[in-house]
Amino acid sequence: MIANVIILLWLGFLITVIVLMIRYLHSKNSEQYLFQNFGYVDLPYITIDIQGHLLNMIVDSGAGASVISQGALDILTYEPCQRKINMGAMTDEYIPVDMVTIPLTINGKETKEDFILHPAQDFCSFKTHYGLVAHGLLGNDFLDKYNCVIDFKNHSVTFH
């Protein structure tokens, strides 16, 4: 009977150690960014380094695809994307939009990501209303691919 209790305690200890090791290794492969809110709305944005340039990116889990402004492309290396998509909003109208592929680094790994090209230099309404130059937005495609966790309580976005 005592041997069974000792075995169960030992197994519990081993499981705890394994879980802690997995959490530690998982946290080492994650990037966490603190985000700001726009004052009037809880729409978070983060400032990230893309190719050595600090860009303000809106974190928008309601957007189906990620978007980059022409102004940001003026300072980045990118490739035209062969894929085009039709973009629509709250209307039944869809317009074809160009896409670009941008090399970037996520969690220390080099990758390439597709972004919808927004023809303006920046997202003008955000600059006008909130005083922030927004260079683009990270949509659900990006957030899902990198298993992003948006933590409103701690104002952080973590890429896993």
Chimera marker file (.cmm) of the C-alpha trace (Angstrom):
<marker_set name="trace">
<marker id="1" x="0.000" y="0.000" z="0.000" r="1" g="1" b="0" radius="0.5"/>
<marker id="2" x="2.767" y="2.486" z="0.922" r="1" g="1" b="0" radius="0.5"/>
<marker id="3" x="4.661" y="1.470" z="-2.228" r="1" g="1" b="0" radius="0.5"/>
<marker id="4" x="1.600" y="2.370" z="-4.353" r="1" g="1" b="0" radius="0.5"/>
<marker id="5" x="1.342" y="5.796" z="-2.693" r="1" g="1" b="0" radius="0.5"/>
<marker id="6" x="5.049" y="6.425" z="-3.280" r="1" g="1" b="0" radius="0.5"/>
<marker id="7" x="4.694" y="5.392" z="-6.935" r="1" g="1" b="0" radius="0.5"/>
<marker id="8" x="1.670" y="7.721" z="-7.399" r="1" g="1" b="0" radius="0.5"/>
<marker id="9" x="3.535" y="10.622" z="-5.759" r="1" g="1" b="0" radius="0.5"/>
<marker id="10" x="6.564" y="9.960" z="-7.980" r="1" g="1" b="0" radius="0.5"/>
<marker id="11" x="4.365" y="9.885" z="-11.117" r="1" g="1" b="0" radius="0.5"/>
<marker id="12" x="2.694" y="13.128" z="-10.054" r="1" g="1" b="0" radius="0.5"/>
<marker id="13" x="6.104" y="14.727" z="-9.593" r="1" g="1" b="0" radius="0.5"/>
<marker id="14" x="7.287" y="13.543" z="-13.028" r="1" g="1" b="0" radius="0.5"/>
<marker id="15" x="4.138" y="14.825" z="-14.734" r="1" g="1" b="0" radius="0.5"/>
<marker id="16" x="4.558" y="18.210" z="-13.019" r="1" g="1" b="0" radius="0.5"/>
<marker id="17" x="8.188" y="18.451" z="-14.148" r="1" g="1" b="0" radius="0.5"/>
<marker id="18" x="7.259" y="17.537" z="-17.739" r="1" g="1" b="0" radius="0.5"/>
<marker id="19" x="4.444" y="20.126" z="-17.835" r="1" g="1" b="0" radius="0.5"/>
<marker id="20" x="6.776" y="22.835" z="-16.466" r="1" g="1" b="0" radius="0.5"/>
<marker id="21" x="9.454" y="21.935" z="-19.033" r="1" g="1" b="0" radius="0.5"/>
<marker id="22" x="6.928" y="22.137" z="-21.882" r="1" g="1" b="0" radius="0.5"/>
<marker id="23" x="5.691" y="25.535" z="-20.660" r="1" g="1" b="0" radius="0.5"/>
<marker id="24" x="9.259" y="26.802" z="-20.370" r="1" g="1" b="0" radius="0.5"/>
<marker id="25" x="10.229" y="25.625" z="-23.857" r="1" g="1" b="0" radius="0.5"/>
<marker id="26" x="6.989" y="27.001" z="-25.277" r="1" g="1" b="0" radius="0.5"/>
<marker id="27" x="7.606" y="30.423" z="-23.710" r="1" g="1" b="0" radius="0.5"/>
<marker id="28" x="11.165" y="30.554" z="-25.128" r="1" g="1" b="0" radius="0.5"/>
<marker id="29" x="9.755" y="30.214" z="-28.667" r="1" g="1" b="0" radius="0.5"/>
<marker id="30" x="7.206" y="33.006" z="-28.225" r="1" g="1" b="0" radius="0.5"/>
<marker id="31" x="7.342" y="36.728" z="-28.878" r="1" g="1" b="0" radius="0.5"/>
<marker id="32" x="5.223" y="38.962" z="-26.717" r="1" g="1" b="0" radius="0.5"/>
<marker id="33" x="4.305" y="42.559" z="-27.523" r="1" g="1" b="0" radius="0.5"/>
<marker id="34" x="2.542" y="45.006" z="-25.247" r="1" g="1" b="0" radius="0.5"/>
<marker id="35" x="-0.175" y="46.878" z="-27.042" r="1" g="1" b="0" radius="0.5"/>
<marker id="36" x="-1.781" y="50.266" z="-26.733" r="1" g="1" b="0" radius="0.5"/>
<marker id="37" x="-5.415" y="51.138" z="-27.216" r="1" g="1" b="0" radius="0.5"/>
<marker id="38" x="-6.728" y="54.053" z="-29.229" r="1" g="1" b="0" radius="0.5"/>
<marker id="39" x="-8.327" y="55.787" z="-26.262" r="1" g="1" b="0" radius="0.5"/>
<marker id="40" x="-11.929" y="55.760" z="-27.460" r="1" g="1" b="0" radius="0.5"/>
<marker id="41" x="-11.944" y="52.200" z="-28.729" r="1" g="1" b="0" radius="0.5"/>
<marker id="42" x="-10.344" y="48.991" z="-27.536" r="1" g="1" b="0" radius="0.5"/>
<marker id="43" x="-8.676" y="48.333" z="-30.855" r="1" g="1" b="0" radius="0.5"/>
<marker id="44" x="-5.143" y="47.266" z="-30.016" r="1" g="1" b="0" radius="0.5"/>
<marker id="45" x="-2.054" y="48.006" z="-32.043" r="1" g="1" b="0" radius="0.5"/>
<marker id="46" x="1.518" y="46.855" z="-31.623" r="1" g="1" b="0" radius="0.5"/>
<marker id="47" x="4.797" y="48.262" z="-32.863" r="1" g="1" b="0" radius="0.5"/>
<marker id="48" x="6.863" y="45.557" z="-34.526" r="1" g="1" b="0" radius="0.5"/>
<marker id="49" x="10.207" y="45.449" z="-36.271" r="1" g="1" b="0" radius="0.5"/>
<marker id="50" x="9.906" y="44.429" z="-39.911" r="1" g="1" b="0" radius="0.5"/>
<marker id="51" x="13.207" y="44.465" z="-41.783" r="1" g="1" b="0" radius="0.5"/>
<marker id="52" x="14.691" y="46.912" z="-39.276" r="1" g="1" b="0" radius="0.5"/>
<marker id="53" x="11.771" y="49.359" z="-39.473" r="1" g="1" b="0" radius="0.5"/>
<marker id="54" x="9.373" y="49.936" z="-36.572" r="1" g="1" b="0" radius="0.5"/>
<marker id="55" x="5.822" y="49.707" z="-37.903" r="1" g="1" b="0" radius="0.5"/>
<marker id="56" x="2.536" y="50.278" z="-36.056" r="1" g="1" b="0" radius="0.5"/>
<marker id="57" x="0.209" y="47.400" z="-36.870" r="1" g="1" b="0" radius="0.5"/>
<marker id="58" x="-3.424" y="47.282" z="-35.777" r="1" g="1" b="0" radius="0.5"/>
<marker id="59" x="-4.346" y="43.894" z="-34.312" r="1" g="1" b="0" radius="0.5"/>
<marker id="60" x="-7.721" y="43.090" z="-35.893" r="1" g="1" b="0" radius="0.5"/>
<marker id="61" x="-9.009" y="39.560" z="-35.393" r="1" g="1" b="0" radius="0.5"/>
<marker id="62" x="-12.169" y="40.539" z="-37.277" r="1" g="1" b="0" radius="0.5"/>
<marker id="63" x="-10.259" y="41.188" z="-40.508" r="1" g="1" b="0" radius="0.5"/>
<marker id="64" x="-9.956" y="38.140" z="-42.732" r="1" g="1" b="0" radius="0.5"/>
<marker id="65" x="-6.594" y="39.165" z="-44.169" r="1" g="1" b="0" radius="0.5"/>
<marker id="66" x="-3.619" y="41.301" z="-43.191" r="1" g="1" b="0" radius="0.5"/>
<marker id="67" x="-3.098" y="44.684" z="-44.846" r="1" g="1" b="0" radius="0.5"/>
<marker id="68" x="-0.011" y="46.864" z="-45.417" r="1" g="1" b="0" radius="0.5"/>
<marker id="69" x="-0.002" y="50.490" z="-46.591" r="1" g="1" b="0" radius="0.5"/>
<marker id="70" x="1.849" y="51.765" z="-49.626" r="1" g="1" b="0" radius="0.5"/>
<marker id="71" x="3.783" y="54.057" z="-47.290" r="1" g="1" b="0" radius="0.5"/>
<marker id="72" x="5.195" y="51.046" z="-45.435" r="1" g="1" b="0" radius="0.5"/>
<marker id="73" x="6.094" y="49.343" z="-48.705" r="1" g="1" b="0" radius="0.5"/>
<marker id="74" x="8.135" y="52.366" z="-49.704" r="1" g="1" b="0" radius="0.5"/>
<marker id="75" x="10.688" y="51.381" z="-47.025" r="1" g="1" b="0" radius="0.5"/>
<marker id="76" x="10.400" y="47.563" z="-47.167" r="1" g="1" b="0" radius="0.5"/>
<marker id="77" x="11.673" y="44.831" z="-49.440" r="1" g="1" b="0" radius="0.5"/>
<marker id="78" x="8.760" y="42.918" z="-50.960" r="1" g="1" b="0" radius="0.5"/>
<marker id="79" x="7.669" y="40.883" z="-53.954" r="1" g="1" b="0" radius="0.5"/>
<marker id="80" x="4.458" y="41.263" z="-55.942" r="1" g="1" b="0" radius="0.5"/>
<marker id="81" x="2.174" y="38.355" z="-55.156" r="1" g="1" b="0" radius="0.5"/>
<marker id="82" x="0.692" y="36.318" z="-57.981" r="1" g="1" b="0" radius="0.5"/>
<marker id="83" x="-2.488" y="35.908" z="-55.967" r="1" g="1" b="0" radius="0.5"/>
<marker id="84" x="-5.182" y="38.583" z="-56.049" r="1" g="1" b="0" radius="0.5"/>
<marker id="85" x="-8.289" y="38.643" z="-53.956" r="1" g="1" b="0" radius="0.5"/>
<marker id="86" x="-11.642" y="40.380" z="-54.064" r="1" g="1" b="0" radius="0.5"/>
<marker id="87" x="-12.161" y="42.534" z="-51.008" r="1" g="1" b="0" radius="0.5"/>
<marker id="88" x="-15.522" y="43.451" z="-49.594" r="1" g="1" b="0" radius="0.5"/>
<marker id="89" x="-16.739" y="45.103" z="-46.460" r="1" g="1" b="0" radius="0.5"/>
<marker id="90" x="-20.267" y="45.722" z="-45.262" r="1" g="1" b="0" radius="0.5"/>
<marker id="91" x="-21.701" y="45.948" z="-48.772" r="1" g="1" b="0" radius="0.5"/>
<marker id="92" x="-22.287" y="43.455" z="-51.547" r="1" g="1" b="0" radius="0.5"/>
<marker id="93" x="-19.607" y="45.142" z="-53.645" r="1" g="1" b="0" radius="0.5"/>
<marker id="94" x="-16.233" y="43.479" z="-54.030" r="1" g="1" b="0" radius="0.5"/>
<marker id="95" x="-13.173" y="45.061" z="-55.568" r="1" g="1" b="0" radius="0.5"/>
<marker id="96" x="-10.041" y="43.249" z="-56.755" r="1" g="1" b="0" radius="0.5"/>
<marker id="97" x="-6.960" y="44.191" z="-54.749" r="1" g="1" b="0" radius="0.5"/>
<marker id="98" x="-3.258" y="43.546" z="-55.194" r="1" g="1" b="0" radius="0.5"/>
<marker id="99" x="-1.238" y="41.555" z="-52.720" r="1" g="1" b="0" radius="0.5"/>
<marker id="100" x="2.446" y="41.619" z="-51.825" r="1" g="1" b="0" radius="0.5"/>
<marker id="101" x="4.738" y="39.099" z="-50.152" r="1" g="1" b="0" radius="0.5"/>
<marker id="102" x="6.956" y="40.528" z="-47.410" r="1" g="1" b="0" radius="0.5"/>
<marker id="103" x="9.901" y="38.676" z="-45.860" r="1" g="1" b="0" radius="0.5"/>
<marker id="104" x="9.896" y="39.009" z="-42.076" r="1" g="1" b="0" radius="0.5"/>
<marker id="105" x="11.050" y="37.245" z="-38.920" r="1" g="1" b="0" radius="0.5"/>
<marker id="106" x="8.610" y="35.745" z="-36.413" r="1" g="1" b="0" radius="0.5"/>
<marker id="107" x="9.892" y="34.053" z="-33.248" r="1" g="1" b="0" radius="0.5"/>
<marker id="108" x="13.414" y="34.097" z="-34.680" r="1" g="1" b="0" radius="0.5"/>
<marker id="109" x="12.370" y="32.274" z="-37.863" r="1" g="1" b="0" radius="0.5"/>
<marker id="110" x="12.523" y="33.871" z="-41.284" r="1" g="1" b="0" radius="0.5"/>
<marker id="111" x="9.297" y="33.591" z="-43.238" r="1" g="1" b="0" radius="0.5"/>
<marker id="112" x="7.327" y="35.344" z="-45.970" r="1" g="1" b="0" radius="0.5"/>
<marker id="113" x="3.805" y="36.627" z="-45.485" r="1" g="1" b="0" radius="0.5"/>
<marker id="114" x="1.173" y="37.881" z="-47.919" r="1" g="1" b="0" radius="0.5"/>
<marker id="115" x="-0.480" y="41.237" z="-47.264" r="1" g="1" b="0" radius="0.5"/>
<marker id="116" x="-3.236" y="43.101" z="-49.080" r="1" g="1" b="0" radius="0.5"/>
<marker id="117" x="-1.821" y="46.330" z="-50.487" r="1" g="1" b="0" radius="0.5"/>
<marker id="118" x="-3.618" y="49.440" z="-49.236" r="1" g="1" b="0" radius="0.5"/>
<marker id="119" x="-2.923" y="52.218" z="-51.766" r="1" g="1" b="0" radius="0.5"/>
<marker id="120" x="-2.641" y="55.062" z="-49.212" r="1" g="1" b="0" radius="0.5"/>
<marker id="121" x="0.583" y="56.177" z="-47.531" r="1" g="1" b="0" radius="0.5"/>
<marker id="122" x="-0.943" y="55.277" z="-44.162" r="1" g="1" b="0" radius="0.5"/>
<marker id="123" x="-4.335" y="54.582" z="-42.650" r="1" g="1" b="0" radius="0.5"/>
<marker id="124" x="-5.333" y="58.268" z="-42.721" r="1" g="1" b="0" radius="0.5"/>
<marker id="125" x="-8.400" y="58.026" z="-40.495" r="1" g="1" b="0" radius="0.5"/>
<marker id="126" x="-6.337" y="56.626" z="-37.632" r="1" g="1" b="0" radius="0.5"/>
<marker id="127" x="-3.826" y="59.457" z="-37.919" r="1" g="1" b="0" radius="0.5"/>
<marker id="128" x="-6.623" y="62.024" z="-38.024" r="1" g="1" b="0" radius="0.5"/>
<marker id="129" x="-8.675" y="60.580" z="-35.176" r="1" g="1" b="0" radius="0.5"/>
<marker id="130" x="-6.019" y="59.107" z="-32.895" r="1" g="1" b="0" radius="0.5"/>
<marker id="131" x="-2.742" y="60.789" z="-33.856" r="1" g="1" b="0" radius="0.5"/>
<marker id="132" x="-1.136" y="57.494" z="-34.786" r="1" g="1" b="0" radius="0.5"/>
<marker id="133" x="0.411" y="56.504" z="-38.082" r="1" g="1" b="0" radius="0.5"/>
<marker id="134" x="-0.878" y="52.989" z="-38.677" r="1" g="1" b="0" radius="0.5"/>
<marker id="135" x="1.182" y="51.159" z="-41.300" r="1" g="1" b="0" radius="0.5"/>
<marker id="136" x="-1.146" y="48.187" z="-41.599" r="1" g="1" b="0" radius="0.5"/>
<marker id="137" x="-3.122" y="45.607" z="-39.763" r="1" g="1" b="0" radius="0.5"/>
<marker id="138" x="-2.586" y="42.023" z="-38.732" r="1" g="1" b="0" radius="0.5"/>
<marker id="139" x="-5.715" y="40.119" z="-39.643" r="1" g="1" b="0" radius="0.5"/>
<marker id="140" x="-7.102" y="36.751" z="-38.665" r="1" g="1" b="0" radius="0.5"/>
<marker id="141" x="-4.969" y="34.968" z="-41.290" r="1" g="1" b="0" radius="0.5"/>
<marker id="142" x="-1.759" y="36.128" z="-39.590" r="1" g="1" b="0" radius="0.5"/>
<marker id="143" x="-3.049" y="35.816" z="-36.021" r="1" g="1" b="0" radius="0.5"/>
<marker id="144" x="-4.264" y="32.272" z="-36.604" r="1" g="1" b="0" radius="0.5"/>
<marker id="145" x="-1.112" y="31.118" z="-38.399" r="1" g="1" b="0" radius="0.5"/>
<marker id="146" x="1.111" y="32.194" z="-35.497" r="1" g="1" b="0" radius="0.5"/>
<marker id="147" x="-1.307" y="31.066" z="-32.761" r="1" g="1" b="0" radius="0.5"/>
<marker id="148" x="-1.508" y="34.605" z="-31.425" r="1" g="1" b="0" radius="0.5"/>
<marker id="149" x="-3.030" y="35.191" z="-28.035" r="1" g="1" b="0" radius="0.5"/>
<marker id="150" x="-4.578" y="38.617" z="-27.509" r="1" g="1" b="0" radius="0.5"/>
<marker id="151" x="-4.677" y="39.317" z="-23.786" r="1" g="1" b="0" radius="0.5"/>
<marker id="152" x="-6.798" y="42.404" z="-23.119" r="1" g="1" b="0" radius="0.5"/>
<marker id="153" x="-6.318" y="42.172" z="-19.354" r="1" g="1" b="0" radius="0.5"/>
<marker id="154" x="-2.520" y="42.433" z="-19.623" r="1" g="1" b="0" radius="0.5"/>
<marker id="155" x="-2.518" y="44.453" z="-22.875" r="1" g="1" b="0" radius="0.5"/>
<marker id="156" x="-0.336" y="41.989" z="-24.729" r="1" g="1" b="0" radius="0.5"/>
<marker id="157" x="-0.209" y="39.975" z="-27.932" r="1" g="1" b="0" radius="0.5"/>
<marker id="158" x="1.889" y="36.819" z="-27.919" r="1" g="1" b="0" radius="0.5"/>
<marker id="159" x="3.039" y="35.001" z="-31.075" r="1" g="1" b="0" radius="0.5"/>
<marker id="160" x="3.640" y="31.285" z="-30.473" r="1" g="1" b="0" radius="0.5"/>
<link id1="1" id2="2" r="1" g="1" b="0" radius="0.2"/>
<link id1="2" id2="3" r="1" g="1" b="0" radius="0.2"/>
<link id1="3" id2="4" r="1" g="1" b="0" radius="0.2"/>
<link id1="4" id2="5" r="1" g="1" b="0" radius="0.2"/>
<link id1="5" id2="6" r="1" g="1" b="0" radius="0.2"/>
<link id1="6" id2="7" r="1" g="1" b="0" radius="0.2"/>
<link id1="7" id2="8" r="1" g="1" b="0" radius="0.2"/>
<link id1="8" id2="9" r="1" g="1" b="0" radius="0.2"/>
<link id1="9" id2="10" r="1" g="1" b="0" radius="0.2"/>
<link id1="10" id2="11" r="1" g="1" b="0" radius="0.2"/>
<link id1="11" id2="12" r="1" g="1" b="0" radius="0.2"/>
<link id1="12" id2="13" r="1" g="1" b="0" radius="0.2"/>
<link id1="13" id2="14" r="1" g="1" b="0" radius="0.2"/>
<link id1="14" id2="15" r="1" g="1" b="0" radius="0.2"/>
<link id1="15" id2="16" r="1" g="1" b="0" radius="0.2"/>
<link id1="16" id2="17" r="1" g="1" b="0" radius="0.2"/>
<link id1="17" id2="18" r="1" g="1" b="0" radius="0.2"/>
<link id1="18" id2="19" r="1" g="1" b="0" radius="0.2"/>
<link id1="19" id2="20" r="1" g="1" b="0" radius="0.2"/>
<link id1="20" id2="21" r="1" g="1" b="0" radius="0.2"/>
<link id1="21" id2="22" r="1" g="1" b="0" radius="0.2"/>
<link id1="22" id2="23" r="1" g="1" b="0" radius="0.2"/>
<link id1="23" id2="24" r="1" g="1" b="0" radius="0.2"/>
<link id1="24" id2="25" r="1" g="1" b="0" radius="0.2"/>
<link id1="25" id2="26" r="1" g="1" b="0" radius="0.2"/>
<link id1="26" id2="27" r="1" g="1" b="0" radius="0.2"/>
<link id1="27" id2="28" r="1" g="1" b="0" radius="0.2"/>
<link id1="28" id2="29" r="1" g="1" b="0" radius="0.2"/>
<link id1="29" id2="30" r="1" g="1" b="0" radius="0.2"/>
<link id1="30" id2="31" r="1" g="1" b="0" radius="0.2"/>
<link id1="31" id2="32" r="1" g="1" b="0" radius="0.2"/>
<link id1="32" id2="33" r="1" g="1" b="0" radius="0.2"/>
<link id1="33" id2="34" r="1" g="1" b="0" radius="0.2"/>
<link id1="34" id2="35" r="1" g="1" b="0" radius="0.2"/>
<link id1="35" id2="36" r="1" g="1" b="0" radius="0.2"/>
<link id1="36" id2="37" r="1" g="1" b="0" radius="0.2"/>
<link id1="37" id2="38" r="1" g="1" b="0" radius="0.2"/>
<link id1="38" id2="39" r="1" g="1" b="0" radius="0.2"/>
<link id1="39" id2="40" r="1" g="1" b="0" radius="0.2"/>
<link id1="40" id2="41" r="1" g="1" b="0" radius="0.2"/>
<link id1="41" id2="42" r="1" g="1" b="0" radius="0.2"/>
<link id1="42" id2="43" r="1" g="1" b="0" radius="0.2"/>
<link id1="43" id2="44" r="1" g="1" b="0" radius="0.2"/>
<link id1="44" id2="45" r="1" g="1" b="0" radius="0.2"/>
<link id1="45" id2="46" r="1" g="1" b="0" radius="0.2"/>
<link id1="46" id2="47" r="1" g="1" b="0" radius="0.2"/>
<link id1="47" id2="48" r="1" g="1" b="0" radius="0.2"/>
<link id1="48" id2="49" r="1" g="1" b="0" radius="0.2"/>
<link id1="49" id2="50" r="1" g="1" b="0" radius="0.2"/>
<link id1="50" id2="51" r="1" g="1" b="0" radius="0.2"/>
<link id1="51" id2="52" r="1" g="1" b="0" radius="0.2"/>
<link id1="52" id2="53" r="1" g="1" b="0" radius="0.2"/>
<link id1="53" id2="54" r="1" g="1" b="0" radius="0.2"/>
<link id1="54" id2="55" r="1" g="1" b="0" radius="0.2"/>
<link id1="55" id2="56" r="1" g="1" b="0" radius="0.2"/>
<link id1="56" id2="57" r="1" g="1" b="0" radius="0.2"/>
<link id1="57" id2="58" r="1" g="1" b="0" radius="0.2"/>
<link id1="58" id2="59" r="1" g="1" b="0" radius="0.2"/>
<link id1="59" id2="60" r="1" g="1" b="0" radius="0.2"/>
<link id1="60" id2="61" r="1" g="1" b="0" radius="0.2"/>
<link id1="61" id2="62" r="1" g="1" b="0" radius="0.2"/>
<link id1="62" id2="63" r="1" g="1" b="0" radius="0.2"/>
<link id1="63" id2="64" r="1" g="1" b="0" radius="0.2"/>
<link id1="64" id2="65" r="1" g="1" b="0" radius="0.2"/>
<link id1="65" id2="66" r="1" g="1" b="0" radius="0.2"/>
<link id1="66" id2="67" r="1" g="1" b="0" radius="0.2"/>
<link id1="67" id2="68" r="1" g="1" b="0" radius="0.2"/>
<link id1="68" id2="69" r="1" g="1" b="0" radius="0.2"/>
<link id1="69" id2="70" r="1" g="1" b="0" radius="0.2"/>
<link id1="70" id2="71" r="1" g="1" b="0" radius="0.2"/>
<link id1="71" id2="72" r="1" g="1" b="0" radius="0.2"/>
<link id1="72" id2="73" r="1" g="1" b="0" radius="0.2"/>
<link id1="73" id2="74" r="1" g="1" b="0" radius="0.2"/>
<link id1="74" id2="75" r="1" g="1" b="0" radius="0.2"/>
<link id1="75" id2="76" r="1" g="1" b="0" radius="0.2"/>
<link id1="76" id2="77" r="1" g="1" b="0" radius="0.2"/>
<link id1="77" id2="78" r="1" g="1" b="0" radius="0.2"/>
<link id1="78" id2="79" r="1" g="1" b="0" radius="0.2"/>
<link id1="79" id2="80" r="1" g="1" b="0" radius="0.2"/>
<link id1="80" id2="81" r="1" g="1" b="0" radius="0.2"/>
<link id1="81" id2="82" r="1" g="1" b="0" radius="0.2"/>
<link id1="82" id2="83" r="1" g="1" b="0" radius="0.2"/>
<link id1="83" id2="84" r="1" g="1" b="0" radius="0.2"/>
<link id1="84" id2="85" r="1" g="1" b="0" radius="0.2"/>
<link id1="85" id2="86" r="1" g="1" b="0" radius="0.2"/>
<link id1="86" id2="87" r="1" g="1" b="0" radius="0.2"/>
<link id1="87" id2="88" r="1" g="1" b="0" radius="0.2"/>
<link id1="88" id2="89" r="1" g="1" b="0" radius="0.2"/>
<link id1="89" id2="90" r="1" g="1" b="0" radius="0.2"/>
<link id1="90" id2="91" r="1" g="1" b="0" radius="0.2"/>
<link id1="91" id2="92" r="1" g="1" b="0" radius="0.2"/>
<link id1="92" id2="93" r="1" g="1" b="0" radius="0.2"/>
<link id1="93" id2="94" r="1" g="1" b="0" radius="0.2"/>
<link id1="94" id2="95" r="1" g="1" b="0" radius="0.2"/>
<link id1="95" id2="96" r="1" g="1" b="0" radius="0.2"/>
<link id1="96" id2="97" r="1" g="1" b="0" radius="0.2"/>
<link id1="97" id2="98" r="1" g="1" b="0" radius="0.2"/>
<link id1="98" id2="99" r="1" g="1" b="0" radius="0.2"/>
<link id1="99" id2="100" r="1" g="1" b="0" radius="0.2"/>
<link id1="100" id2="101" r="1" g="1" b="0" radius="0.2"/>
<link id1="101" id2="102" r="1" g="1" b="0" radius="0.2"/>
<link id1="102" id2="103" r="1" g="1" b="0" radius="0.2"/>
<link id1="103" id2="104" r="1" g="1" b="0" radius="0.2"/>
<link id1="104" id2="105" r="1" g="1" b="0" radius="0.2"/>
<link id1="105" id2="106" r="1" g="1" b="0" radius="0.2"/>
<link id1="106" id2="107" r="1" g="1" b="0" radius="0.2"/>
<link id1="107" id2="108" r="1" g="1" b="0" radius="0.2"/>
<link id1="108" id2="109" r="1" g="1" b="0" radius="0.2"/>
<link id1="109" id2="110" r="1" g="1" b="0" radius="0.2"/>
<link id1="110" id2="111" r="1" g="1" b="0" radius="0.2"/>
<link id1="111" id2="112" r="1" g="1" b="0" radius="0.2"/>
<link id1="112" id2="113" r="1" g="1" b="0" radius="0.2"/>
<link id1="113" id2="114" r="1" g="1" b="0" radius="0.2"/>
<link id1="114" id2="115" r="1" g="1" b="0" radius="0.2"/>
<link id1="115" id2="116" r="1" g="1" b="0" radius="0.2"/>
<link id1="116" id2="117" r="1" g="1" b="0" radius="0.2"/>
<link id1="117" id2="118" r="1" g="1" b="0" radius="0.2"/>
<link id1="118" id2="119" r="1" g="1" b="0" radius="0.2"/>
<link id1="119" id2="120" r="1" g="1" b="0" radius="0.2"/>
<link id1="120" id2="121" r="1" g="1" b="0" radius="0.2"/>
<link id1="121" id2="122" r="1" g="1" b="0" radius="0.2"/>
<link id1="122" id2="123" r="1" g="1" b="0" radius="0.2"/>
<link id1="123" id2="124" r="1" g="1" b="0" radius="0.2"/>
<link id1="124" id2="125" r="1" g="1" b="0" radius="0.2"/>
<link id1="125" id2="126" r="1" g="1" b="0" radius="0.2"/>
<link id1="126" id2="127" r="1" g="1" b="0" radius="0.2"/>
<link id1="127" id2="128" r="1" g="1" b="0" radius="0.2"/>
<link id1="128" id2="129" r="1" g="1" b="0" radius="0.2"/>
<link id1="129" id2="130" r="1" g="1" b="0" radius="0.2"/>
<link id1="130" id2="131" r="1" g="1" b="0" radius="0.2"/>
<link id1="131" id2="132" r="1" g="1" b="0" radius="0.2"/>
<link id1="132" id2="133" r="1" g="1" b="0" radius="0.2"/>
<link id1="133" id2="134" r="1" g="1" b="0" radius="0.2"/>
<link id1="134" id2="135" r="1" g="1" b="0" radius="0.2"/>
<link id1="135" id2="136" r="1" g="1" b="0" radius="0.2"/>
<link id1="136" id2="137" r="1" g="1" b="0" radius="0.2"/>
<link id1="137" id2="138" r="1" g="1" b="0" radius="0.2"/>
<link id1="138" id2="139" r="1" g="1" b="0" radius="0.2"/>
<link id1="139" id2="140" r="1" g="1" b="0" radius="0.2"/>
<link id1="140" id2="141" r="1" g="1" b="0" radius="0.2"/>
<link id1="141" id2="142" r="1" g="1" b="0" radius="0.2"/>
<link id1="142" id2="143" r="1" g="1" b="0" radius="0.2"/>
<link id1="143" id2="144" r="1" g="1" b="0" radius="0.2"/>
<link id1="144" id2="145" r="1" g="1" b="0" radius="0.2"/>
<link id1="145" id2="146" r="1" g="1" b="0" radius="0.2"/>
<link id1="146" id2="147" r="1" g="1" b="0" radius="0.2"/>
<link id1="147" id2="148" r="1" g="1" b="0" radius="0.2"/>
<link id1="148" id2="149" r="1" g="1" b="0" radius="0.2"/>
<link id1="149" id2="150" r="1" g="1" b="0" radius="0.2"/>
<link id1="150" id2="151" r="1" g="1" b="0" radius="0.2"/>
<link id1="151" id2="152" r="1" g="1" b="0" radius="0.2"/>
<link id1="152" id2="153" r="1" g="1" b="0" radius="0.2"/>
<link id1="153" id2="154" r="1" g="1" b="0" radius="0.2"/>
<link id1="154" id2="155" r="1" g="1" b="0" radius="0.2"/>
<link id1="155" id2="156" r="1" g="1" b="0" radius="0.2"/>
<link id1="156" id2="157" r="1" g="1" b="0" radius="0.2"/>
<link id1="157" id2="158" r="1" g="1" b="0" radius="0.2"/>
<link id1="158" id2="159" r="1" g="1" b="0" radius="0.2"/>
<link id1="159" id2="160" r="1" g="1" b="0" radius="0.2"/>
</marker_set>
